């Protein structure tokens, strides 16, 4: 199997400081991510395939090829769910070869091949009776969005297997699109950005510069009101003039990811200035404490600055994933730790909450408070999120490290083994840690011969001070939000110890966030916590107020088959009977009682009995 399983290939990008490593270069051995990757192949991918069959998503391709009859089934962009599933299947094979997954993947690819038109066009909604409607409603109908997901699936398949059968399909469709779109041709963007980053990656895979130029066109043509001029579509002003993330959250972040890819190839300063402005707006004013994005149900959209409701949070799983994809690209360009800080936050919280511990139940929306009505579902009519989280999970091994001209960046921590090449020398890095539950990390070097390089160790922003030791003696200090660098001649058997003091703490948010006035959230390391009713039988968790001056303790517990670290603390709560028949009452008459509360990781909620949940609790 080819060892080219890189998700974003900046190895030849002139304006990227870092190069990614293949997924297959890192073998996770931990108790946090490895079980999820096993479940991905054993549970998630097979059950999603069955659901695609049951809902007619694959039959839509067979129908175009004349293999089955009937009407098109489902939403007009259902092809994209099949492509995201394919990308997930392909990347999973870089984690671990699997005959069943390979068989299913080949089966689906054959159906896609048979549905492609002679001119290269491929979209099952527009392939038969709606053929005359192609490219007539780019604002609403997601044709280019679907194409982008096809391209990304094809690239993943080619890089992992070395087989170009799906890549050939993608290239034929991309060439068709290049004949239709461009300056002096059809001058409109798609209502749902996605194709931009897909086209850049297709350029990287094939070396054909016309795909990069087409990606540039789709960014440049946007913002000139050619599809209505709505901020919802990011069409209200040219990209280089944007200063806030606005509109549909997934679309905005996918667009930013695509523009970041273009910058990596062109180095255009105006693009980077716009990206930095939007990054600050997102992280300082419009992102949830979980790394989730999108405050409003209306339009699945960002709200105004500091508009971050809890129970009514939309925070679509796809938006957290889009956030991760954008942060990864910004990191590869700059090498700055702040981008991995946000990636890690969204990965462990806002995105991971989107899939149940069983590997086959999902959230589309991720509220930060609930009365017990929001439950995981096996699938959705609009099923963009399940295959999106499926394709994200196998990317995780490649996020752990990156390579620079001077050495190795260690970005994320997990018990693992990595096979890297540094200065032409094979290097094996063994990580030993129980992260994210413990902040002690040991890295052991195995080299074929001594070699000099710089090891860049990320100190997460949640950690105020960290210490690094080499061979138990040489000591370095680091602050949160930066990389500690150790340059030396490394020899086989040498070890690096990283100590990230990890303790539970209360966090507060900006006073302008109206929903959280007088409230606190619990965090420990990269994990955001919540109070769920099943763990707190003594009071309704919405009634609990935490005593912020009391000690917090950690307790190992089990949810299903998952060992986690819970946090316990002291608080008070009103007696539920105190509110019987009352909406308001004098504070002096309110009856309260002391209690001890338990908080669990936010990603793990709604996997047991239904009941109220909250991330932000009142200060007692």
RABEL-V744884 format. One record per residue. N is the residue number from 1. NEAR is the number of other ideal C-beta (glycine too) atoms within 10 Angstrom. D_LAST is the distance of its C-alpha to the last C-alpha in Angstrom with 1 decimal. Layout:
n | near | d_last
N | NEAR | D_LAST
N | NEAR | D_LAST
This chain:
n | near | d_last
1 | 11 | 58.0
2 | 13 | 57.5
3 | 14 | 54.9
4 | 18 | 53.8
5 | 25 | 50.5
6 | 23 | 48.7
7 | 24 | 46.5
8 | 24 | 46.8
9 | 21 | 50.1
10 | 21 | 50.0
11 | 13 | 52.6
12 | 11 | 55.1
13 | 21 | 52.8
14 | 9 | 53.9
15 | 16 | 50.7
16 | 26 | 48.3
17 | 17 | 47.5
18 | 21 | 46.7
19 | 18 | 48.4
20 | 23 | 46.6
21 | 23 | 47.6
22 | 20 | 48.7
23 | 26 | 46.4
24 | 23 | 49.0
25 | 21 | 48.8
26 | 25 | 45.5
27 | 15 | 45.1
28 | 22 | 41.5
29 | 14 | 41.3
30 | 19 | 37.6
31 | 13 | 35.5
32 | 18 | 33.3
33 | 23 | 35.8
34 | 18 | 39.1
35 | 16 | 38.4
36 | 20 | 37.4
37 | 19 | 40.7
38 | 14 | 42.6
39 | 18 | 41.0
40 | 27 | 41.8
41 | 21 | 45.5
42 | 14 | 45.5
43 | 14 | 43.2
44 | 27 | 41.9
45 | 25 | 45.3
46 | 17 | 47.4
47 | 18 | 45.1
48 | 28 | 44.8
49 | 21 | 48.6
50 | 14 | 49.1
51 | 19 | 46.8
52 | 24 | 48.8
53 | 12 | 51.9
54 | 11 | 50.6
55 | 19 | 49.5
56 | 19 | 52.7
57 | 25 | 51.4
58 | 24 | 54.2
59 | 21 | 56.7
60 | 25 | 56.4
61 | 24 | 58.1
62 | 17 | 60.7
63 | 20 | 61.4
64 | 23 | 62.3
65 | 16 | 64.6
66 | 10 | 66.3
67 | 12 | 65.2
68 | 13 | 63.4
69 | 8 | 63.7
70 | 10 | 61.3
71 | 9 | 58.9
72 | 19 | 56.3
73 | 14 | 53.0
74 | 19 | 49.5
75 | 18 | 48.1
76 | 18 | 50.3
77 | 19 | 48.4
78 | 24 | 48.4
79 | 29 | 50.7
80 | 26 | 47.8
81 | 28 | 46.0
82 | 25 | 49.2
83 | 26 | 49.4
84 | 26 | 45.8
85 | 29 | 46.4
86 | 26 | 49.6
87 | 28 | 47.8
88 | 28 | 45.3
89 | 32 | 48.2
90 | 29 | 50.1
91 | 28 | 47.3
92 | 26 | 46.5
93 | 22 | 50.1
94 | 27 | 49.5
95 | 26 | 46.8
96 | 15 | 49.1
97 | 13 | 52.5
98 | 17 | 52.5
99 | 7 | 55.6
100 | 12 | 53.9
101 | 21 | 51.8
102 | 16 | 54.9
103 | 10 | 56.9
104 | 20 | 54.4
105 | 25 | 54.1
106 | 15 | 57.9
107 | 11 | 58.2
108 | 23 | 55.9
109 | 20 | 57.6
110 | 14 | 60.9
111 | 18 | 59.7
112 | 25 | 58.4
113 | 15 | 61.7
114 | 13 | 63.7
115 | 22 | 61.8
116 | 22 | 62.5
117 | 16 | 65.0
118 | 6 | 68.1
119 | 12 | 66.9
120 | 17 | 63.7
121 | 20 | 61.4
122 | 24 | 58.8
123 | 26 | 56.4
124 | 28 | 57.0
125 | 22 | 55.8
126 | 23 | 58.5
127 | 21 | 61.2
128 | 12 | 63.3
129 | 10 | 63.4
130 | 15 | 61.1
131 | 10 | 63.0
132 | 7 | 64.0
133 | 12 | 60.3
134 | 16 | 59.5
135 | 17 | 57.8
136 | 10 | 57.9
137 | 14 | 54.2
138 | 20 | 52.3
139 | 17 | 49.4
140 | 14 | 48.4
141 | 22 | 50.2
142 | 24 | 48.9
143 | 27 | 52.4
144 | 24 | 51.7
145 | 24 | 48.3
146 | 28 | 49.9
147 | 26 | 52.6
148 | 31 | 50.0
149 | 27 | 48.5
150 | 28 | 52.0
151 | 30 | 52.8
152 | 24 | 49.7
153 | 32 | 50.6
154 | 30 | 54.2
155 | 25 | 53.3
156 | 31 | 51.0
157 | 26 | 53.8
158 | 21 | 56.4
159 | 24 | 54.5
160 | 28 | 53.6
161 | 20 | 56.9
162 | 11 | 59.5
163 | 14 | 60.7
164 | 14 | 61.3
165 | 15 | 61.9
166 | 27 | 58.6
167 | 20 | 58.8
168 | 14 | 62.2
169 | 22 | 60.7
170 | 29 | 58.0
171 | 19 | 60.6
172 | 17 | 62.8
173 | 22 | 60.0
174 | 26 | 58.9
175 | 15 | 62.5
176 | 17 | 62.7
177 | 24 | 59.6
178 | 18 | 61.1
179 | 12 | 64.3
180 | 12 | 62.3
181 | 21 | 59.7
182 | 16 | 60.1
183 | 10 | 61.4
184 | 5 | 64.4
185 | 11 | 63.4
186 | 14 | 60.5
187 | 13 | 58.0
188 | 19 | 54.7
189 | 26 | 51.5
190 | 27 | 49.8
191 | 24 | 46.9
192 | 24 | 44.8
193 | 28 | 45.1
194 | 26 | 45.7
195 | 29 | 49.3
196 | 29 | 48.9
197 | 26 | 47.4
198 | 28 | 49.7
199 | 30 | 52.8
200 | 29 | 51.9
201 | 26 | 51.6
202 | 26 | 54.9
203 | 22 | 56.5
204 | 22 | 55.2
205 | 21 | 56.5
206 | 16 | 59.9
207 | 10 | 60.6
208 | 17 | 61.6
209 | 10 | 60.4
210 | 15 | 60.8
211 | 24 | 57.6
212 | 20 | 55.7
213 | 15 | 57.5
214 | 22 | 56.5
215 | 25 | 52.9
216 | 20 | 53.2
217 | 19 | 54.9
218 | 25 | 52.1
219 | 20 | 49.6
220 | 16 | 52.0
221 | 20 | 53.0
222 | 26 | 49.4
223 | 20 | 48.1
224 | 15 | 51.4
225 | 12 | 50.6
226 | 15 | 53.0
227 | 20 | 50.7
228 | 12 | 49.3
229 | 13 | 47.4
230 | 16 | 43.9
231 | 17 | 40.8
232 | 20 | 39.9
233 | 27 | 42.8
234 | 24 | 42.4
235 | 22 | 45.8
236 | 18 | 45.1
237 | 16 | 46.0
238 | 15 | 47.7
239 | 22 | 45.6
240 | 17 | 46.3
241 | 11 | 44.8
242 | 24 | 41.5
243 | 13 | 38.4
244 | 17 | 35.6
245 | 27 | 34.9
246 | 23 | 35.6
247 | 21 | 36.8
248 | 25 | 36.8
249 | 30 | 34.5
250 | 27 | 36.8
251 | 25 | 39.9
252 | 29 | 38.5
253 | 27 | 37.5
254 | 27 | 40.8
255 | 30 | 42.7
256 | 30 | 41.0
257 | 25 | 41.8
258 | 28 | 45.4
259 | 30 | 45.7
260 | 28 | 44.3
261 | 30 | 47.1
262 | 25 | 49.6
263 | 23 | 48.5
264 | 25 | 49.1
265 | 20 | 52.7
266 | 14 | 53.5
267 | 14 | 51.3
268 | 15 | 51.1
269 | 10 | 48.8
270 | 12 | 47.9
271 | 21 | 46.4
272 | 19 | 44.2
273 | 13 | 43.1
274 | 20 | 42.0
275 | 22 | 40.2
276 | 13 | 38.3
277 | 15 | 37.3
278 | 23 | 36.0
279 | 20 | 34.2
280 | 13 | 32.3
281 | 18 | 31.5
282 | 22 | 30.2
283 | 18 | 28.1
284 | 11 | 26.8
285 | 19 | 26.3
286 | 23 | 26.9
287 | 27 | 25.8
288 | 28 | 22.9
289 | 22 | 20.7
290 | 26 | 22.9
291 | 28 | 26.1
292 | 31 | 26.8
293 | 31 | 28.7
294 | 32 | 29.4
295 | 24 | 27.0
296 | 17 | 29.4
297 | 13 | 31.2
298 | 9 | 33.9
299 | 17 | 36.2
300 | 22 | 33.9
301 | 23 | 33.2
302 | 28 | 31.2
303 | 19 | 29.6
304 | 11 | 29.5
305 | 14 | 27.7
306 | 17 | 23.9
307 | 15 | 24.3
308 | 25 | 22.2
309 | 20 | 21.1
310 | 20 | 19.4
311 | 14 | 20.9
312 | 14 | 24.0
313 | 26 | 24.4
314 | 24 | 28.0
315 | 29 | 27.8
316 | 27 | 31.2
317 | 26 | 32.0
318 | 26 | 35.2
319 | 34 | 33.3
320 | 34 | 31.4
321 | 26 | 34.8
322 | 27 | 36.4
323 | 30 | 33.8
324 | 25 | 34.7
325 | 24 | 38.4
326 | 31 | 38.2
327 | 29 | 36.2
328 | 25 | 38.8
329 | 26 | 41.6
330 | 24 | 40.1
331 | 28 | 39.7
332 | 23 | 43.3
333 | 22 | 44.5
334 | 17 | 42.5
335 | 17 | 41.5
336 | 14 | 38.1
337 | 22 | 35.1
338 | 16 | 32.7
339 | 21 | 34.3
340 | 25 | 33.8
341 | 24 | 30.2
342 | 22 | 29.7
343 | 23 | 32.1
344 | 24 | 30.2
345 | 29 | 26.9
346 | 27 | 28.5
347 | 27 | 30.6
348 | 22 | 28.0
349 | 27 | 25.5
350 | 31 | 26.8
351 | 29 | 30.3
352 | 25 | 30.0
353 | 29 | 27.8
354 | 26 | 30.9
355 | 26 | 32.8
356 | 20 | 32.0
357 | 20 | 32.4
358 | 15 | 35.7
359 | 22 | 37.2
360 | 19 | 38.3
361 | 17 | 35.4
362 | 24 | 33.9
363 | 23 | 31.4
364 | 20 | 32.8
365 | 18 | 29.5
366 | 30 | 26.3
367 | 24 | 23.2
368 | 27 | 19.7
369 | 21 | 18.5
370 | 25 | 20.7
371 | 15 | 21.2
372 | 14 | 23.7
373 | 8 | 26.7
374 | 18 | 27.1
375 | 11 | 29.3
376 | 18 | 31.6
377 | 14 | 35.2
378 | 15 | 38.5
379 | 19 | 39.8
380 | 16 | 39.8
381 | 8 | 42.6
382 | 12 | 41.4
383 | 25 | 41.0
384 | 22 | 40.5
385 | 28 | 37.3
386 | 29 | 38.6
387 | 29 | 41.6
388 | 29 | 39.7
389 | 24 | 37.2
390 | 24 | 40.2
391 | 25 | 42.0
392 | 26 | 39.0
393 | 23 | 38.5
394 | 28 | 42.0
395 | 25 | 41.6
396 | 20 | 38.9
397 | 27 | 41.4
398 | 24 | 42.9
399 | 24 | 39.7
400 | 21 | 39.5
401 | 22 | 42.3
402 | 24 | 44.4
403 | 17 | 47.6
404 | 16 | 48.6
405 | 10 | 52.0
406 | 15 | 50.8
407 | 21 | 49.0
408 | 22 | 46.0
409 | 26 | 42.5
410 | 22 | 40.0
411 | 24 | 37.2
412 | 23 | 35.3
413 | 27 | 35.0
414 | 22 | 36.1
415 | 20 | 38.6
416 | 21 | 41.8
417 | 15 | 45.4
418 | 20 | 46.7
419 | 16 | 50.3
420 | 19 | 50.8
421 | 11 | 53.7
422 | 20 | 53.3
423 | 11 | 56.4
424 | 6 | 58.5
425 | 15 | 57.4
426 | 13 | 55.6
427 | 20 | 52.3
428 | 14 | 50.2
429 | 23 | 46.5
430 | 15 | 44.7
431 | 25 | 40.9
432 | 17 | 39.3
433 | 19 | 35.6
434 | 17 | 32.9
435 | 23 | 31.0
436 | 23 | 28.5
437 | 19 | 27.1
438 | 13 | 28.6
439 | 22 | 29.5
440 | 15 | 32.8
441 | 22 | 35.8
442 | 15 | 39.5
443 | 22 | 42.3
444 | 15 | 45.9
445 | 18 | 48.9
446 | 16 | 52.1
447 | 19 | 54.8
448 | 10 | 58.5
449 | 8 | 59.2
450 | 13 | 57.5
451 | 17 | 56.2
452 | 13 | 54.3
453 | 22 | 51.3
454 | 17 | 47.8
455 | 23 | 44.8
456 | 23 | 41.8
457 | 24 | 38.5
458 | 25 | 35.4
459 | 23 | 32.3
460 | 24 | 29.4
461 | 18 | 27.2
462 | 20 | 24.1
463 | 21 | 25.9
464 | 11 | 26.1
465 | 12 | 29.1
466 | 22 | 31.5
467 | 15 | 34.8
468 | 22 | 38.0
469 | 16 | 40.8
470 | 17 | 44.4
471 | 11 | 46.2
472 | 9 | 43.8
473 | 6 | 44.9
474 | 11 | 44.9
475 | 10 | 41.4
476 | 15 | 39.8
477 | 10 | 36.3
478 | 20 | 34.4
479 | 12 | 31.4
480 | 16 | 29.3
481 | 17 | 30.9
482 | 18 | 34.5
483 | 19 | 37.3
484 | 20 | 38.7
485 | 15 | 42.4
486 | 18 | 44.8
487 | 12 | 48.5
488 | 13 | 51.1
489 | 10 | 53.9
490 | 24 | 52.3
491 | 13 | 54.1
492 | 13 | 53.7
493 | 10 | 51.5
494 | 16 | 49.3
495 | 14 | 45.5
496 | 24 | 42.5
497 | 16 | 39.2
498 | 25 | 36.0
499 | 15 | 32.7
500 | 26 | 29.6
501 | 12 | 26.7
502 | 21 | 24.1
503 | 12 | 20.6
504 | 20 | 17.4
505 | 14 | 15.1
506 | 17 | 12.4
507 | 15 | 14.2
508 | 16 | 13.7
509 | 17 | 16.5
510 | 11 | 18.8
511 | 10 | 17.6
512 | 12 | 20.6
513 | 20 | 19.2
514 | 10 | 18.2
515 | 18 | 16.7
516 | 24 | 13.9
517 | 12 | 12.8
518 | 11 | 9.2
519 | 20 | 9.1
520 | 20 | 10.0
521 | 23 | 12.8
522 | 25 | 14.0
523 | 22 | 17.5
524 | 22 | 20.1
525 | 22 | 23.5
526 | 25 | 24.8
527 | 26 | 22.7
528 | 26 | 19.8
529 | 26 | 17.7
530 | 27 | 16.4
531 | 28 | 15.1
532 | 26 | 18.1
533 | 21 | 18.5
534 | 19 | 21.4
535 | 20 | 19.4
536 | 22 | 16.6
537 | 9 | 18.7
538 | 13 | 16.3
539 | 21 | 14.4
540 | 18 | 14.9
541 | 25 | 13.2
542 | 18 | 12.7
543 | 22 | 10.5
544 | 23 | 8.2
545 | 20 | 4.5
546 | 23 | 4.9
547 | 17 | 4.8
548 | 16 | 7.1
549 | 9 | 9.2
550 | 12 | 10.3
551 | 9 | 13.5
552 | 19 | 14.2
553 | 12 | 17.5
554 | 14 | 20.1
555 | 11 | 22.1
556 | 9 | 25.4
557 | 15 | 25.8
558 | 9 | 28.3
559 | 18 | 28.1
560 | 12 | 31.7
561 | 9 | 33.8
562 | 16 | 31.3
563 | 14 | 29.8
564 | 19 | 26.4
565 | 20 | 23.6
566 | 20 | 20.3
567 | 22 | 17.0
568 | 17 | 14.9
569 | 23 | 11.6
570 | 17 | 9.3
571 | 27 | 6.5
572 | 17 | 6.5
573 | 23 | 8.6
574 | 17 | 11.0
575 | 14 | 14.5
576 | 10 | 16.6
577 | 8 | 19.3
578 | 15 | 17.2
579 | 15 | 18.1
580 | 7 | 21.7
581 | 6 | 24.0
582 | 9 | 21.4
583 | 5 | 20.4
584 | 5 | 18.9
585 | 11 | 18.1
586 | 6 | 17.1
587 | 5 | 13.5
588 | 5 | 15.0
589 | 8 | 16.4
590 | 12 | 13.5
591 | 9 | 13.5
592 | 15 | 10.6
593 | 13 | 11.2
594 | 11 | 10.1
595 | 19 | 11.3
596 | 12 | 12.4
597 | 23 | 12.4
598 | 18 | 15.4
599 | 30 | 15.9
600 | 24 | 19.5
601 | 25 | 21.5
602 | 26 | 21.4
603 | 26 | 25.2
604 | 22 | 25.4
605 | 27 | 23.6
606 | 24 | 25.8
607 | 17 | 28.3
608 | 15 | 27.7
609 | 9 | 27.0
610 | 15 | 25.8
611 | 18 | 22.3
612 | 19 | 19.2
613 | 27 | 17.9
614 | 26 | 15.4
615 | 27 | 15.2
616 | 23 | 12.4
617 | 29 | 9.0
618 | 18 | 6.2
619 | 14 | 3.8
620 | 19 | 0.0
